[in-house]
Structures are given as structure tokens and as C-alpha cells.
Amino acid sequence: MSEIQQGRFIESPGDSPAASKLLAYIRANYGTIPRFCEEKGLSRLSVAKAVKGEIRQMTLELAYSIERATDGHVSAHEWLEEPGGAS
């Protein structure tokens, strides 16, 4: 069983400020990624990859799902880069 399935903490988020905010929000309000995902109906794997910075290109669907799940604490635009790499 993987670390994510067992509900262990991810020690450090990816380089993105959004990843840091999401991990802090999850820890403060839900404790673990699996609990957050279960309560919010999100994919554990997708959220864990987002937090660890393992998603090359965040989808609009996931970015907005995270925004809704965090009641706007982590907004979709924080995950998305403008064309050409400018954010």
C-alpha cells in the first residue's frame, strides 16, 4: 500500500506556492490528503501529485475542483500559467 493510500503526511510540497497553500490547508482542516479527498470527492492521486509538484500541466478541471474544495483558499489561477510561461 502506498504512502498516499495509508494517509501518511507528505513532508514537503512542490515548488509551487499553490502546492504549499494546498498542503497547509489540508493539514489544518483535514489532517491528511486521503481524508480531504474522501470528504471532497477528489482523486487522492491527483491531489497528492499536485501537492508534490508532479503534475506538469494542471488541468482546469482539477484547478477549479481544488478551488471549490478549499472554499477559495487555493484559487484556480494560482495553479495555472499563462501561455509563454508567465504567471
KOLTIKE-890138 format. One record per residue: residue number from 1; residue in one letter; x, y, z of N, C-alpha, C in turn. Coordinates in steps of 0.1 Angstrom, whole numbers, m for minus. Last residue first. Layout:
KOLTIKE-890138
PT_seq_type_n_px_n_py_n_pz_ca_px_ca_py_ca_pz_c_px_c_py_c_pz
PT_NUM_A_X_Y_Z_X_Y_Z_X_Y_Z
...
***
This chain:
KOLTIKE-890138
PT_seq_type_n_px_n_py_n_pz_ca_px_ca_py_ca_pz_c_px_c_py_c_pz
PT_87_S_33_340_m153_22_337_m144_16_350_m139
PT_86_A_46_329_m184_44_340_m175_32_336_m166
PT_85_G_47_308_m203_53_306_m191_52_317_m181
PT_84_G_32_310_m227_46_315_m227_53_314_m214
PT_83_P_0_314_m212_9_310_m223_22_317_m224
PT_82_E_1_314_m176_m3_320_m188_5_314_m200
PT_81_E_m6_286_m154_4_296_m160_m2_301_m173
PT_80_L_m24_278_m125_m24_279_m140_m14_290_m145
PT_79_W_m27_279_m98_m21_267_m104_m18_269_m119
PT_78_E_m40_303_m93_m27_300_m86_m19_288_m92
PT_77_H_m65_301_m104_m55_308_m111_m41_307_m105
PT_76_A_m79_287_m84_m75_280_m97_m64_287_m104
PT_75_S_m69_293_m50_m77_296_m62_m71_289_m74
PT_74_V_m74_282_m20_m64_279_m31_m71_281_m44
PT_73_H_m97_291_m8_m84_294_m1_m72_291_m11
PT_72_G_m121_284_m19_m114_296_m25_m101_299_m18
PT_71_D_m129_261_m6_m137_273_m5_m130_285_m9
PT_70_T_m116_239_m14_m109_247_m4_m117_260_m1
PT_69_A_m131_229_m35_m130_221_m23_m123_229_m11
PT_68_R_m129_250_m54_m142_247_m48_m140_239_m34
PT_67_E_m101_246_m60_m106_259_m55_m120_257_m48
PT_66_I_m101_220_m69_m94_223_m57_m99_236_m51
PT_65_S_m116_223_m92_m121_214_m82_m114_217_m69
PT_64_Y_m100_240_m107_m113_246_m102_m119_236_m91
PT_63_A_m79_222_m112_m76_235_m105_m89_241_m99
PT_62_L_m92_201_m125_m86_199_m112_m84_212_m105
PT_61_E_m100_216_m149_m110_208_m141_m104_206_m126
PT_60_L_m77_225_m160_m87_234_m155_m96_228_m145
PT_59_T_m48_207_m150_m60_208_m158_m69_218_m152
PT_58_M_m14_215_m149_m26_214_m142_m38_215_m151
PT_57_Q_13_198_m161_3_209_m165_m10_206_m158
PT_56_R_28_181_m145_34_190_m154_25_202_m158
PT_55_I_27_172_m113_18_174_m124_24_185_m133
PT_54_E_42_171_m90_44_161_m100_35_162_m112
PT_53_G_41_185_m67_46_192_m79_49_182_m90
PT_52_K_28_175_m45_42_172_m46_49_178_m59
PT_51_V_2_184_m50_9_189_m38_24_187_m39
PT_50_A_m4_169_m73_m4_184_m73_4_190_m62
PT_49_K_m3_143_m63_7_148_m73_7_163_m74
PT_48_A_m24_145_m45_m11_142_m40_0_146_m50
PT_47_V_m45_149_m63_m42_159_m53_m28_157_m48
PT_46_S_m44_125_m78_m43_138_m85_m39_149_m75
PT_45_L_m48_105_m58_m36_105_m66_m34_119_m72
PT_44_R_m74_111_m48_m62_112_m40_m49_113_m48
PT_43_S_m98_130_m64_m88_119_m66_m76_121_m57
PT_42_L_m125_141_m44_m114_143_m53_m105_131_m54
PT_41_G_m146_145_m25_m148_137_m37_m138_139_m48
PT_40_K_m142_155_0_m145_165_m11_m147_158_m24
PT_39_E_m137_134_17_m147_143_20_m152_152_9
PT_38_E_m115_122_3_m127_115_5_m139_124_8
PT_37_C_m96_143_4_m101_138_m9_m114_131_m7
PT_36_F_m91_145_31_m96_157_24_m103_152_11
PT_35_R_m81_119_36_m94_124_43_m100_136_35
PT_34_P_m58_119_20_m69_109_18_m82_114_24
PT_33_I_m43_140_31_m48_141_18_m59_131_16
PT_32_T_m50_148_66_m44_140_55_m50_143_42
PT_31_G_m61_171_81_m51_162_85_m43_155_74
PT_30_Y_m80_190_75_m84_176_73_m73_166_78
PT_29_N_m71_216_81_m85_213_82_m89_199_81
PT_28_A_m43_217_81_m50_225_91_m65_220_92
PT_27_R_m37_201_59_m32_197_72_m40_204_83
PT_26_I_m49_216_38_m53_202_41_m49_198_55
PT_25_Y_m35_240_39_m50_240_41_m54_226_45
PT_24_A_m9_231_33_m12_238_46_m27_237_49
PT_23_L_m13_222_7_m9_213_18_m12_218_32
PT_22_L_m21_246_m6_m30_234_m5_m26_225_6
PT_21_K_2_262_m3_m10_266_3_m20_254_5
PT_20_S_21_246_m17_23_249_m3_10_253_4
PT_19_A_9_247_m42_11_234_m36_13_236_m21
PT_18_A_11_275_m48_m3_269_m46_m2_255_m39
PT_17_P_38_278_m51_31_284_m39_17_278_m37
PT_16_S_56_250_m62_46_260_m64_40_265_m51
PT_15_D_74_229_m56_79_243_m57_68_254_m58
PT_14_G_56_206_m35_64_210_m46_68_225_m46
PT_13_P_59_202_2_52_204_m11_62_206_m23
PT_12_S_71_176_23_73_190_18_65_191_4
PT_11_E_59_153_34_67_161_42_69_175_36
PT_10_I_28_140_35_38_144_25_46_155_32
PT_9_F_17_117_59_20_131_55_30_131_44
PT_8_R_m3_88_51_8_95_58_10_109_52
PT_7_G_m24_73_41_m27_86_48_m15_92_55
PT_6_Q_m22_51_26_m21_49_41_m24_62_48
PT_5_Q_m21_61_0_m33_53_4_m33_51_20
PT_4_I_4_74_1_m8_82_m1_m21_74_4
PT_3_E_22_53_4_21_63_14_8_71_13
PT_2_S_6_22_m8_14_34_m9_12_43_2
PT_1_M_8_m12_0_0_0_0_9_12_0
***
